[in-house]
Amino acid sequence: MSASSQPAGAGGASFGDSDLADPEHDVAASYALDPASVRALTRRVVSTTGREVPAYTPITGQPLAMVPQSGEADVEEAFARARRAQRAWARTPLAERAAMLLRLHDLVLERQDEIIDLICWESGKARKHAFDEPLHIALTARYYGRTAAQHLGTKRVRGVVPGLTQAEVNRTPKGVVGIIAPWNYPFTMALCDGIPALLAGNAVVIKPDAQTMLSALLGARLLEEAGLPEGLWNVVAGPGRELGTPIIDRSDYVCFTGSTPTGRIIARQCAERLIGCSLELGGKNPMLVLRDADLDRAAEGAVRAVFSNAGQLCVAIERLYVADQVYDRFRDKLVERTRAMTLRPGLEWGSDMGSLISQDQLDTVVAHVDDAVAKGARVLVGGKARPDLGPYFYEPTVLEGVTPSMTCFGEETFGPVVALHRFHDEADAVSRANEGEYGLNASIYSRDTRRARALARQVRCGTVNVNEAFAATFASIEAPMGGMRQSGMGRRQGAEGVLRYTETQSVAVQRLLRFGPAFGMDDKTYAQVMTANLRLLRKVGRA
């Protein structure tokens, strides 16, 4: 997708500077992207309402698209299309479905520049952070494409009577999966949950976030180019408060990534219908830097963990617990690295951090930092908005002296802000890491990886990285990912990430003997014979 102009903030120009023609006489001149290319994407939205809403880039504030809006009738139509297509897809051989994912893998790598450009325009993130998205989707598509039979093939299991009972387990698709995807990783989160759903034989109806529809729609186009039949992937657009319930009411399974309060509502609605759901929700993620940590490595990891995508990452670190023995040295290294970061708007490589996505996100970050400072916290580096770079830029910020009275102590900031805390012993560090209601991701830095792994088992988080911030678990697609406690339920990735979209069906064939008295036995004799057989099987070690 080509751009009709460069970011107005690039090269040091202030937001709003522009050499564009007057939009009053040339409407397309004000758009950051080629309108014809954008319309080719937005036509994929199932919409008959005639309503459209504008989408803007956080880089400059320029409009990107007019996005058609869906109503409840459009949701109904999307599910009708999905159900028609799903019946044939479920009969498609598993090997063919897997091959489609491997073609998607190749397409995503070939088209990564196009994908990254669009992600940057929509989200404002730095290019190196946008690259993580096609990388993750390629890994996901390849993993499930290569392991399809392992997860979904019929499995022989032990029958009750050795040799006479043959039992097997089938995995059948749920039907149509409803996905409600967030804005922070718009390409990854639009596709990564749907890929295993498709592999398992399901169809998908997805509602991406309004702020990042184009990245999700590009993902839909790439699926089609990879060979996904028409009707299996349907996109609707509109506010969650309007479309959320209609989607849940028609889905056979729901996948949601977003806030904990919204997740609770979705869980209740799914429970009422007796359908399953997986929910990745909020986090207030801790990092522990132990006394024997490699401090340079820990500081580098902390910078990535805190400031990737300007902190708008579900597994980002917001709480740093550092051993007394190394606290001062680590703090100085972290502040030095943070101060050296390059902030720059635009699509080029070389920026260490990009923009927040919206005024709402900026307002939250400002409120959290201002509240902390007003109550006695110290800003070691950062602490200011940067409107000279773009409308929603905020400096990478490290705070010290954060206390429980401050909003940012326990509430998720979801921005480029971290609080530094000392700890005296490792038991105290683990206890403090487990404080609060969240349990999504954690990180531990230590040269003694055996001890760090033992500590990891005590941390109540769904993923724990040792000597890495978040990428080791996130990129290990065979390892399940998700939250404990109020950070969610269910898992993406690994076997759980695809099996959640299936129903388990057991089929058993009985030979010769029946389960009841035979050969003239009465009921009492039958019970005695069965009891003797159970004791024999126990003695020979049979499960």
C-alpha positions in Angstrom: 0.0 0.0 0.0 1.6 3.3 -1.1 1.6 6.5 1.0 0.5 9.7 -0.7 2.6 11.8 1.7 5.4 11.5 4.3 4.7 12.0 7.9 4.4 15.7 8.6 6.4 15.2 11.8 9.3 13.5 10.1 12.7 15.3 9.9 12.0 17.5 12.9 8.9 19.3 11.4 6.2 20.0 13.9 2.9 18.2 13.8 0.6 20.0 11.4 3.3 21.2 9.0 2.3 20.0 5.6 2.9 20.7 1.9 -0.4 18.9 1.0 -2.9 20.5 -1.4 -6.0 22.1 0.1 -8.4 19.3 1.0 -11.3 21.5 0.2 -10.4 21.2 -3.5 -8.6 17.8 -3.4 -10.1 15.5 -0.7 -7.5 12.7 -1.3 -4.7 15.1 -0.7 -5.2 15.1 3.0 -5.1 11.3 3.3 -1.9 9.6 4.5 -2.6 6.5 2.4 -3.8 6.1 -1.2 -7.6 6.1 -0.9 -8.1 3.6 -3.7 -5.9 1.1 -1.9 -7.7 1.7 1.3 -11.1 1.2 -0.2 -10.0 -2.2 -1.6 -9.5 -3.2 2.0 -12.5 -1.6 3.6 -14.8 -3.2 1.1 -14.1 -6.5 3.0 -16.2 -5.2 6.0 -19.7 -6.8 6.1 -21.7 -3.6 6.2 -25.1 -2.4 4.9 -25.7 0.5 7.3 -24.4 3.2 5.0 -22.5 4.6 8.0 -18.7 5.2 8.0 -16.4 6.5 10.6 -13.0 8.1 10.0 -9.7 6.5 11.1 -6.6 8.6 11.7 -2.9 8.0 12.0 -1.3 8.8 15.4 1.9 9.8 13.6 0.5 13.0 12.2 -3.2 13.0 12.8 -4.0 12.7 9.1 -7.0 10.6 8.1 -6.3 7.1 6.9 -9.7 5.8 5.9 -13.5 6.0 6.2 -14.4 2.6 7.7 -17.9 1.2 6.9 -19.8 0.3 10.1 -21.7 -2.9 10.7 -25.1 -3.3 12.4 -26.7 -6.4 14.0 -28.1 -7.5 10.7 -24.5 -7.4 9.3 -23.3 -9.6 12.1 -26.2 -12.0 11.3 -25.1 -12.1 7.7 -21.4 -12.6 8.6 -22.3 -15.6 10.7 -24.6 -17.0 8.0 -21.8 -16.8 5.5 -19.4 -18.4 7.9 -21.7 -21.3 8.7 -22.3 -22.0 5.0 -18.6 -22.0 4.3 -17.6 -23.9 7.5 -19.6 -27.0 6.6 -17.5 -27.6 3.5 -14.3 -26.5 5.3 -14.7 -29.0 8.1 -14.8 -31.8 5.4 -11.6 -30.5 3.8 -8.6 -32.8 4.6 -6.5 -31.6 7.5 -3.4 -31.7 5.2 -5.0 -29.1 2.9 -5.9 -26.8 5.7 -2.3 -27.1 7.0 -0.9 -26.3 3.6 -2.9 -23.1 3.5 -1.2 -22.0 6.7 2.2 -22.7 5.3 1.4 -20.6 2.2 0.3 -17.8 4.6 3.7 -18.1 6.3 5.5 -17.5 3.0 3.2 -14.6 2.0 3.6 -12.8 5.3 7.4 -12.9 5.0 7.3 -11.8 1.3 4.9 -8.9 2.1 6.4 -7.9 5.4 7.3 -4.4 4.3 3.7 -3.7 3.2 2.4 -5.1 6.4 4.9 -3.1 8.6 4.1 0.1 6.8 0.4 -0.2 7.5 0.9 -1.2 11.1 3.1 1.9 11.6 0.5 4.2 10.0 -2.3 2.9 12.1 -0.6 2.4 15.5 2.3 4.9 15.4 4.7 2.3 16.8 8.4 2.2 15.8 9.2 0.1 12.8 11.3 -2.4 14.8 8.3 -3.1 17.0 6.0 -3.4 14.0 8.3 -6.0 12.6 7.4 -8.3 15.6 3.9 -8.7 14.1 4.6 -10.4 10.8 7.4 -12.3 12.6 4.9 -13.7 15.1 2.3 -14.6 12.5 4.8 -16.4 10.4 5.9 -18.4 13.4 2.3 -19.2 14.3 1.3 -20.2 10.8 4.4 -22.5 10.5 4.0 -24.1 13.9 0.3 -25.0 13.3 0.9 -25.9 9.7 3.6 -28.4 10.7 1.9 -29.8 13.8 -1.6 -30.2 12.5 -1.8 -34.0 12.6 -0.1 -34.1 16.0 -2.8 -31.9 17.5 -5.9 -32.8 15.5 -5.4 -36.3 14.1 -7.5 -39.2 15.5 -5.7 -40.7 18.5 -5.9 -44.3 19.7 -6.4 -44.7 23.4 -6.5 -47.7 25.7 -9.8 -49.6 25.9 -11.2 -51.0 29.1 -10.6 -54.6 28.1 -7.2 -55.2 26.5 -7.5 -56.5 23.0 -11.3 -56.5 23.0 -12.1 -52.8 23.4 -10.8 -50.4 20.8 -11.2 -46.7 21.6 -10.2 -43.5 19.8 -10.6 -39.8 20.2 -11.6 -37.4 17.5 -11.3 -33.6 17.4 -14.3 -32.0 15.7 -14.6 -28.2 15.1 -16.8 -26.0 17.3 -18.3 -24.3 14.2 -17.9 -20.5 14.0 -15.5 -18.7 16.3 -16.1 -15.1 17.3 -12.9 -13.0 17.8 -12.8 -9.5 19.3 -9.3 -8.2 18.7 -7.4 -5.2 20.2 -5.6 -2.4 18.7 -2.1 -2.6 20.2 -0.8 -5.4 17.9 -3.3 -5.0 15.1 -1.9 -7.6 12.6 -0.8 -10.2 15.1 -3.9 -10.1 17.3 -6.2 -10.1 14.3 -4.7 -13.4 13.0 -2.9 -15.3 15.7 -6.0 -16.6 17.4 -7.9 -17.3 14.2 -5.1 -19.3 12.5 -5.6 -22.4 14.8 -9.3 -21.9 14.6 -9.2 -22.3 10.8 -6.8 -25.3 11.1 -9.3 -27.0 13.4 -12.0 -26.7 10.7 -13.9 -23.6 12.0 -14.9 -20.4 10.4 -14.3 -17.0 11.9 -16.2 -13.8 12.4 -13.8 -11.1 13.7 -14.4 -7.6 15.0 -11.1 -5.7 15.1 -10.7 -2.5 17.1 -11.9 0.6 15.3 -8.5 2.2 15.5 -6.7 -0.4 13.5 -9.1 -1.9 11.1 -6.8 -1.7 8.0 -4.1 -4.0 9.4 -6.8 -6.6 10.3 -8.3 -6.3 6.8 -4.9 -6.7 5.2 -4.6 -9.9 7.2 -7.9 -11.1 5.8 -6.7 -10.4 2.3 -3.5 -12.4 2.8 -5.5 -15.4 4.1 -7.6 -15.3 0.9 -4.4 -15.0 -1.2 -3.0 -18.0 0.7 -6.0 -20.0 -0.5 -8.6 -19.7 2.3 -12.1 -20.3 0.7 -14.5 -17.4 0.5 -16.8 -17.0 3.5 -14.6 -18.5 6.1 -13.1 -15.2 7.4 -15.6 -12.4 7.9 -14.9 -9.0 9.3 -17.4 -6.7 11.0 -16.7 -3.2 12.3 -18.3 -1.1 15.0 -18.2 -0.4 18.7 -18.0 -3.3 21.1 -21.0 -2.1 23.1 -23.1 -2.5 19.9 -21.6 -5.6 18.3 -20.2 -7.5 21.2 -23.4 -9.1 22.4 -24.6 -10.0 18.8 -21.3 -11.7 18.2 -21.4 -13.6 21.4 -25.0 -14.7 20.9 -24.1 -16.3 17.5 -20.7 -17.7 18.2 -19.8 -21.3 19.1 -16.7 -20.1 20.9 -15.4 -16.6 21.7 -11.8 -15.3 21.8 -11.2 -11.9 23.4 -8.2 -9.8 24.1 -8.7 -6.6 26.1 -9.5 -5.2 29.5 -10.4 -7.3 32.6 -13.8 -5.6 33.2 -14.9 -6.3 29.6 -13.5 -9.9 29.9 -15.8 -10.5 32.9 -18.8 -9.4 31.0 -17.9 -11.7 28.1 -17.3 -14.6 30.4 -20.8 -14.2 32.0 -22.4 -14.0 28.6 -20.6 -17.1 27.3 -21.5 -19.0 30.5 -25.1 -18.2 30.0 -25.0 -19.8 26.6 -22.8 -22.7 27.8 -20.1 -21.9 25.2 -16.4 -21.7 25.8 -14.2 -18.6 25.7 -10.6 -17.7 26.1 -9.7 -14.3 27.5 -6.4 -12.5 27.6 -6.9 -9.6 29.9 -4.9 -7.0 31.9 -1.5 -7.2 33.5 0.7 -5.3 35.9 3.8 -7.3 35.0 6.8 -7.6 37.3 10.5 -8.1 36.6 12.9 -9.4 39.3 16.6 -8.5 39.0 18.4 -10.8 41.5 21.7 -9.9 43.2 23.7 -12.2 40.8 22.1 -10.8 37.6 24.1 -9.7 34.6 23.2 -6.0 35.0 23.9 -4.9 31.5 21.7 -7.7 30.1 19.0 -7.0 32.7 19.0 -3.3 31.8 18.8 -4.0 28.1 15.9 -6.4 28.7 14.1 -4.0 30.9 14.2 -1.3 28.3 12.7 -3.6 25.7 10.2 -5.0 28.3 9.0 -1.5 29.3 9.1 0.5 26.1 8.3 -1.9 23.3 5.4 -0.3 21.4 5.5 2.6 23.9 4.5 0.2 26.7 1.3 -0.8 24.9 2.0 -4.5 25.2 0.0 -6.9 27.3 3.2 -8.5 28.6 5.1 -5.3 29.1 6.9 -4.8 32.4 5.5 -2.0 34.7 7.1 -3.1 38.0 10.8 -3.6 38.5 12.0 -5.2 41.7 15.8 -5.0 42.1 18.0 -6.6 44.8 19.5 -4.1 47.3 23.0 -5.3 46.5 22.8 -4.2 42.9 20.0 -1.6 43.0 22.0 1.6 42.5 24.2 0.1 39.7 21.2 -1.3 37.9 19.2 2.0 38.3 22.0 4.0 36.8 22.4 1.6 33.8 18.6 1.6 33.2 18.4 5.4 33.3 21.4 5.7 31.0 19.9 3.4 28.4 16.5 5.0 28.7 17.9 8.5 28.2 19.8 7.3 25.1 16.6 6.1 23.4 15.7 7.7 20.0 12.1 8.9 19.6 11.1 9.6 16.1 7.8 9.5 14.1 7.5 7.9 10.8 8.0 4.6 9.0 11.8 4.3 8.8 14.1 2.1 10.8 16.2 3.7 13.6 13.6 4.8 16.1 13.6 3.1 19.5 10.1 4.0 20.4 7.1 5.4 18.6 3.9 7.1 19.6 1.0 6.1 21.8 -2.1 5.4 19.8 -4.6 7.9 21.0 -5.4 10.9 23.2 -7.1 8.5 25.7 -3.8 6.5 26.1 -1.8 9.7 26.4 -4.3 11.0 29.0 -3.9 7.8 31.1 -0.1 8.0 31.0 -0.1 11.7 32.0 -2.5 11.1 34.8 -0.6 8.2 36.2 2.8 10.0 36.2 1.4 13.3 37.4 -0.4 11.5 40.3 2.7 9.7 41.3 4.8 12.9 41.2 2.2 14.8 43.2 2.4 12.1 45.9 6.1 12.0 46.2 7.5 9.8 43.4 10.7 10.9 41.7 11.1 11.0 37.9 14.6 9.6 37.1 14.2 10.1 33.3 11.3 11.1 31.0 8.1 12.2 32.5 6.8 14.6 29.8 4.6 14.5 26.7 6.4 15.4 23.4 3.9 17.2 21.1 6.9 18.4 19.1 7.2 14.8 17.8 3.6 14.0 17.3 0.2 14.4 19.0 0.5 11.4 21.3 4.2 11.0 22.0 5.3 10.6 25.6 8.9 10.2 26.8 10.1 6.8 28.1 9.8 7.2 31.9 11.4 5.6 35.0 9.9 6.4 38.4 11.4 5.8 41.8 9.6 5.9 45.2 6.2 4.7 43.9 3.9 3.8 46.8 0.5 2.0 47.2 -1.2 5.4 47.4 -0.3 6.1 43.8 -2.6 5.1 40.9 0.3 3.6 38.9 1.3 1.3 41.8 -1.5 -1.3 41.1 -3.4 -0.1 38.0 -2.2 -1.0 34.5 -0.7 2.1 32.8 -0.3 0.6 29.4 2.3 3.2 28.5 6.0 3.9 28.6 6.3 4.0 32.4 8.0 1.7 34.9 8.4 2.0 38.7 11.6 0.9 40.4 11.5 -0.9 43.8 14.2 -2.4 46.0 13.8 -5.8 47.7 15.8 -7.3 50.5 15.4 -11.0 49.9 14.0 -13.2 47.2 11.1 -14.5 49.2 10.0 -10.8 49.6 10.5 -10.2 45.9 8.3 -13.1 44.9 5.7 -12.0 47.4 5.6 -8.5 46.0 5.6 -9.8 42.4 2.4 -11.7 43.3 0.7 -8.7 44.8 -2.4 -7.4 43.1 -5.0 -9.2 41.0 -3.1 -9.7 37.8 -0.9 -12.6 36.7 0.0 -12.4 33.0 3.8 -12.2 32.5 6.9 -11.9 34.6 10.7 -11.8 34.1 13.6 -13.0 36.3 17.2 -12.1 35.7 19.9 -14.2 37.4 23.1 -16.0 36.4 21.9 -19.0 38.3 19.2 -20.2 35.9 18.3 -23.2 38.1 17.4 -21.0 41.0 15.6 -18.6 38.7 13.5 -21.4 37.3 12.6 -22.5 40.8 11.6 -19.0 41.7 9.5 -18.8 38.5 7.3 -21.7 39.7 6.4 -19.5 42.7 5.3 -16.5 40.6 1.6 -16.6 39.8 1.8 -15.6 36.2 1.0 -17.5 33.0 4.4 -16.8 31.5 7.7 -16.3 33.2 10.9 -15.5 31.2 14.4 -16.1 32.7 17.1 -13.7 31.4 14.7 -12.3 28.9 11.9 -9.8 29.1 8.9 -11.4 27.2 10.0 -12.6 23.8 11.2 -16.1 24.9 7.7 -17.2 25.9 5.9 -15.1 23.3 7.9 -16.4 20.4 7.9 -20.1 21.6 4.7 -21.0 19.8 4.6 -24.5 21.3 4.5 -23.0 24.8 1.0 -21.9 25.9 0.4 -18.3 26.6 -2.2 -16.7 28.8 -3.0 -15.2 32.2 -3.7 -16.4 35.8 -6.0 -14.8 38.2 -7.7 -11.6 36.8 -5.4 -11.7 33.7 -7.6 -14.1 31.9 -8.6 -17.7 31.2 -7.6 -20.1 28.5 -4.4 -20.1 26.5 -3.3 -19.2 23.0 -0.4 -21.0 21.3 0.7 -24.6 21.7 -1.7 -27.6 21.8 -4.1 -25.6 24.0 -4.3 -22.9 21.4 -5.8 -25.1 18.8 -7.7 -27.7 21.0 -9.8 -24.9 22.5 -11.5 -24.7 19.2 -12.5 -28.3 19.1 -15.0 -30.7 20.7 -13.7 -34.0 21.9 -15.5 -37.1 20.6 -14.7 -40.6 21.9 -15.5 -43.6 19.7 -15.1 -47.1 21.1 -15.6 -50.5 19.4 -16.3 -53.6 21.6 -15.4 -57.1 20.4 -16.7 -60.5 21.5 -17.6 -59.8 25.1 -20.4 -57.5 26.2 -20.5 -55.5 29.4 -23.0 -57.7 31.2 -23.5 -61.3 32.4 -22.6 -63.9 29.7 -22.3 -67.6 29.4 -25.1 -68.2 32.0 -23.6 -66.0 34.7 -25.9 -64.2 37.1 -25.4 -60.6 38.1 -23.5 -61.6 41.2 -21.1 -63.8 39.4 -20.5 -61.2 36.7 -19.6 -58.6 39.4 -17.2 -61.1 41.0 -15.5 -61.8 37.6 -15.1 -58.1 36.9 -13.7 -57.4 40.3 -11.1 -60.2 39.8 -10.2 -58.7 36.4 -9.7 -55.2 37.9 -7.4 -56.6 40.6 -5.4 -58.4 37.9 -5.0 -55.3 35.8 -3.9 -53.4 38.8 -1.3 -56.0 39.6 0.2 -56.0 36.0 0.4 -52.2 36.0 -2.4 -51.5 33.6 -3.7 -47.9 33.8 
